[in-house]
């Protein structure tokens, strides 16, 4: 009788397949050549090592300062490590590239192409982060911004029950039909987070077309809670495959084989999350237009944080705007590239070139992390910075707390990004949305309940310490 120890002695890697294989072997009394022939058909393939040399990637970025060069050097080093992942075919970095984690992690402003593999870590938790634009004709921009502020929702959590939008039945049905999405938590989040924008660099922007003077409403946000749940599940599944298929691969670059049942279900879940996110934008745009009684002249959108497919190739865009129509089956217009709250939003067109892989930048990117930027501005109050950097625009924070990590100086120079878009032939700007004003979440954590509780606790501790010191002073002889 053949046992698991016998299979281990043959140098085979243990796994769930042992049980079924042993039953078959012993039922058919396989030995010798017949045994080895059978094992060759069922044993796992050898683990995939990292590539000996990184795959080449296109560098659509340049530096004018030492800080910018240091940023690029880190991005290039990170990409070089990532490009040794066994599934990788090619890649690119854009002018807005900046680090997004430990070395070997896809940077913001990065594109990585893989074969027959979906890498959840390469689209990150903010799946389908995207922008939508609605042309509202000659509607007054201030009226649009005021109305939108009453309708939109920033910050953690979802909308109150009495202010929720209806989740379309077809999207709910897709959630219920997919093993990654069919949970009470995902379904509740899909309902509660519909029509919400989150925090960070997400925004609601109002401006006017440079070419027509029409008022434009632009929103920027992703898939919120539903996307974050899918990402978490996808990373767990990818990690199980990584341990079996390629343990040398970095955990953040783990993948789900696209042709497996898990991969097919994950791809379908991504498409559902994409539809939900588009609906998330649409709820806000339709509600604002209805409240204004405005006629929608044009509307278009594009994601810039997603996975796109072309045959057996999967294009992972971590902050890169798709240009090639094959990536967007529902394309209705040009693409949208925001820069910062005080700068125009670019409306661009473009085609696939040898160096852009069918993508353009998604924004301005950062040279410094949020924390380092705040530290660099430590000699100025946030109120002074806000007044200085938002002159001429109506900039608002939803929670009435200034977040200096979202002010224009936190981002790369917008003019330089625009220059590099042209220099590297990444896209052509056909219009610009000139800024009137915008709404962002702001520093909602400053007044968060957990922070207030911590502040109260710390104040109590300091008061107790002061009382103890006073008591000790009273007892100390002169």
N, C-alpha and C positions, 0 to 999 in steps of 0.2 A: 504494500500500500504506500502510495506517495503522500508525503506530508508537506506542510508549509516549510519545515526545516530543509527538506530536500530541494525545494525551489530556491530557498535562500542560498544553499550550498552551490547552486548553479549560477549564482551571481545575479539573481533576479530581484528587482525592487518590490518590496511588499506593498500591498494595497488592497482595495476592495475586490479587485479582479481575482485574487487568490482563491476565494471561496468557490466561485463558479468554475474556475479552471480546475481546481482539485476534484470537484464533483465529476466533471467531464472526464478527467484523466483516469480516475479510479473506476468510474462506471464502465469505461471502455478498455480498462486495463492497458493503458498506453505505456510503452517502454521504449528505450533505445531511440532509433531514428524517428519513429512515429510520435514519440513524446516530444522530441525537439522540434519536429515539423509543426506540431500543434501549438507549442509554446511560441514559436515564431509568429503565429497568426494572432495571438491574443496578448502577448506581453507589451507593456507600455514602450513607446518609442524612447530612445535615449534622451536625457535632458539636453536642452538646447543651451550651449554656452554663449556668453557674450561674443559679439563679433570681435575679431582680432584688431581691426581698425575701424574707427567710426565712419559711417556713411557720410559723404560730403553733404553740406547744406549751403544754401544761398544766403549771403549777408547783404541785406538791403538797408544798411545803416552806417552812419559815420559820426565822428565826434569832433567838436570844436573846443572842448574844454577837458581838463584833467578828470573832473567828476564824471562827465559823459563817457570818457574813455574807460574809466574804472568800471562803470556800469556795463559797457559793451564787453569788456574783457571777461567779466563774470558770466554774462549771458553766453558768450562763445564757449567758455569752458564748460558750462552746464550743458549746452547743446552737444558738445563733443562727447561728453559722457553718455548722454541720452542716446546718441546716434549709434551706440554699440549694442542697443537692444536688438535681439535677433529678428524681430518682425519688421524693423525699420527699413524703408526704401530710400527716402530723401526727406529734405526739410528746408525751412527758410525762416529767417528772422526779419522783422519789419522795423521801420524807423522808430516805432514806439516801444521797442523791446525793453523789458526790464525784468529782473529776477523775480521768481514767484515761489521760492522754497529752497531747500538744500540743493547742493550741486547734483546735477543729473535730472532735475525737474524741468519740464517744459516751461520756458519763460512766458510771461505775458508778451503778446506780439510775436508768438511763435507758431509755426505750422509744421506738423510732423505727419508724414505719409507712411502708413504701414500696410502690410499685405495680410489679408484674412484675419485681422485682429482689431478688436475695439479696446482701447485703453481708457478706462474711466478717469484715471488720474490726469490724462491729457486734455480732458474737457473741464475738469474740476467740478466743484460742488454747485457753482452757479451755471448750471446747464442752460444753454440757449439764452444767455445774456444777449440782449438785442435792443434795437431802436426802431421806433415807429414814428412817421411824420404824417400829419394831416394838414392840408392847405385849407384854411378857413376864409379865404378871400380877403376882403378889406375890413374884417372885424377888428375893432380896436384891441391892440395887444394887451393893454392894462386890464381891460374887461376880461380877456381870455385868461390872464394869469390869476386875477381875483377869483374868477369862477372855478378854475382848475384847483385852486388851493382849498376850496370848499368840498371838492369831490375826491381828490386823490387821498392816498393813505401811505405814509412812510413809517418806518420803524419796525420793531419786532412784532410778531403775532399777526393775527388776521383782523378783518373788519368786524365791527360789532354786528350782531345778528340782524339788527334793524337796518343796516346799511350794506348788506351783502348783495352781490350780483348773482343772477341765476347761472348755475353751471349748466352749459348745454348738454342735452341728453346723450348726444353722440360721443362727446368727450368722456362723460361719466361711464358710458358703456365700454369705451376703450380701456379705461382704468380697471373696470371690473373684469375684463377679459384677459388682462396681462398679469402673470404671476409676480412681477416686480412691483406692480402698482395696486394690486387688489388687496389692500388692507384697510382697516377702518381708519388708521392714522392717515394714510395717503389720501383717501377719499374725503376725510374731514378737512385736511389741509387744502385740497383742490377746491373745496367750496369756500373756506374761510379766507384764503389768501388771494382769491380772484379779485383783481382790481387793487392790488397793493404793490408798492415799489421797493420796499426794503430800506437799506441804508447804504453806507459807503459812498461809492461814486455814482450811484443811481440818481436820476434827476428828472424833473419836468421843466422843459425849456420853451420859452415863447420868443419868437423873433420874426423878422420880415425878410422876404426874398430880396436879394440884391438886384435881381433882374426884373421882377414884377411888382415888388412892394407888398405882395400878399402876406398875410399873417400866417405863420406856421407854428403848429404845436408839435413838439418832439418829446417823446418819453424814452427813458433808458432804464431797463431793469431786466431781470431774468425770471427763472421759474420758481423762485421762492421756496417754500417748504416742500412741495411735491418733488422738485428737482433735487433738493438736498437729500431727501429720503432715497430717491433712486440712485444717486451717486454713492451714498453709503452702502447700499446693497450691492451695487456693481463692484465696488472696491473689494468687498468681502468675497464675492464670487471670483473675481480676478485673482485675488490672493491665493485661493485654493488651487486655481490652475497654475499659478506661478510656482507654487511649491512642488507640483508634479512635473511641470513642463520645463521650467527654467529658473531654478532657485538662485542662480547667480544674478538674475535681473533685479534691479532695485525695486522695492515694494511699490514706490509711486509710479513705476512704469509697468506694473503687472497688466496682463491683458486677458480678455475673454475671447477664445477662438470663435470667429464669426459664424462658422458653419455648424457649431454645436447647438443643441436646443437652447442652452443658456445664452449663447450669442445671438441667436435669432430672436429670442424673446427680449433681450436687452435692446437690440436694434429697434424692434417694434415699440418698446417703451420710450426710447429716445424720440421717436416720431410723435408719440402721444404727448410727451412733455413739450415738444415743439409747438403742437397745436394748442395746448393749454396756454403756453406763454404768449403766443400771438393773440389769443382771446383775452389774456390778462391786459395787454396793451389796448386792445379794441374796446373793452369795457369802459376804460377811462376816456378814450377819444370820443366814443359815441355819446357818453354821458355829458361831456363838456360841450360838444356840438349841439346836443339836444337842449341843454340848459341855456345856451346862447341863442338858440333858434337860427343857427348858422348853417349854410349849405356847404357840404364838403366838396371841395373842388377836385382834390387829388388825395390819395393816401398810398403810402408804400412803407415797407419795413424790411429789415434784414437782421439776422442774428450775426454775432461775431464771436461766439463761444460755443462751438458745437463740433459734431463729427459729420463729415460729408462723405458720400460713397460714390465711387466710379468703378464699377465692376468689382474686382476683388481688392481694390485699393481703398483705404479709409483715410481721409484727410482730417486730422485733428487740429482744429483752429482754436488756440487758447488766446483769444483777443486778436482776431484777424478777420477782415471783412471779405466775404466771398464775392467774387466778380463774375466767375464763369456761370452762365445760366444752368449748366448741368447740376450745380450744387443747390439750386433753388427752384423747385418745380412750380412754385406759386409766385414767381417774380412778377411784379406789377410796375416797376419803375427803377430809377437809378438807386445807388447805394448811399448810405448816410454815415459820415465820419465826424463825430463830435471831437472837440479839442479841450476847451475848458469853459467855465461859465461866462467869461468875459470876451470870448472869441467866437467868430462865426462857426457854424456847423457846416462842414463841407458836403456838398451833393456831388457825387462822382460817378463816372462811368469808366469801364476798363475792360481789358481782355486778358486772357492767359498769355503770359510771356515765359521765356526760358527761366527767368529768375524769380517770378512772383508766385508760381505754381497755381495761379488763378485767384490770388488774394491781394488785398491792400491792407494798410494799417487800420486799426479800429478806433484810434484816438491819439492822444499825445503821449501817454505813458509817463513814467516817473524816473528820475535819476536817483532819488533818495526815498527810503521807506517813509511811511507816515511818521513814525517815531523820530527818525533822524531829521525829517523836515521840521517837525515841531521844535526839536531841540535847537535847530539852526536859527529859529525865529524867537528864541527865548528872551531877547533884549527888547521885544516889542509886545505890547498887549494885544490880545486877539481882537479887541475892538478897533485899535489903530490899524492893524493889518487889514481887517475887513473893510474899513473906510477907504484905505489906500488902494486896495486891489479890486474893489467893486465900483469904482467911480464910473458913472454913466450908465449903470445897469441896475435893475430892480432885483437884487439878489435876496432870497429869503431862505431861512432854515425852518423846516416844519415844526421843530421842537424849540424854536427861538433860542437855540444855543449854537454859537459859532463853532464850526469845525474848520480849523485853519489848515488841516490836511486835505481839504477840498477847495481851497482858494487857488487862484491861477498859478501862483508861484510854486505850488506843490507839484506842478506838472512840467514836462519838458517845454522848451520854447516852441510855441505854436508855429511861428513863421519858419523855424528850422525844420519842423516836421513836414510842413507844406513843401518846403524846398526839396527835401529828400524824396517825397512822393514823386515830384517831377523828375529829379535827377536819376532815380532808379526806374523811371517809367512804370510806376506801380498803378497809376490811375490818372484820369483827367478830371479836373474840377469843372463842372458845368454851371454851378450856381453856389451861392453861400447864403445861409440863414443868418442875418445880422442880429446880434443879441438885443432883446429888450429886457428880459429878466428870466430868472429860473427859481425853482424850488428844489432844495435838497433836504435830506433828513436832518442834518446837523448833528451835534454831539448829544444824541438822545441818552447816552449812558450817564451824563452828568447828573441828571435828575432821576435816574432809574431807581426803583424801589430798593434793589439790593445795595446800590451805592449809598442811598440815604441811610439805610439801616447800618451800614458799615461806618458812616460818618457819625451817626448818633452813638454807636458803640465806642468809637475812638474818642469822642468828646467825653463820654462818661468815664473812660479809662483815665484820660488826662485830668479830669476833675478829681477823681479819686486819688490820683498820684499827688495832685496839688494839696488836697486835704491832709494826706499823710505827711507831706513835707512840712505843712503848717504845724501839725501836731508835734512833729519831731523838733521843730524850731522852738516851740513853746516849752519843751522839756529840757532843752539844752541850756546848762548854766552859763551865765555870762562870765 
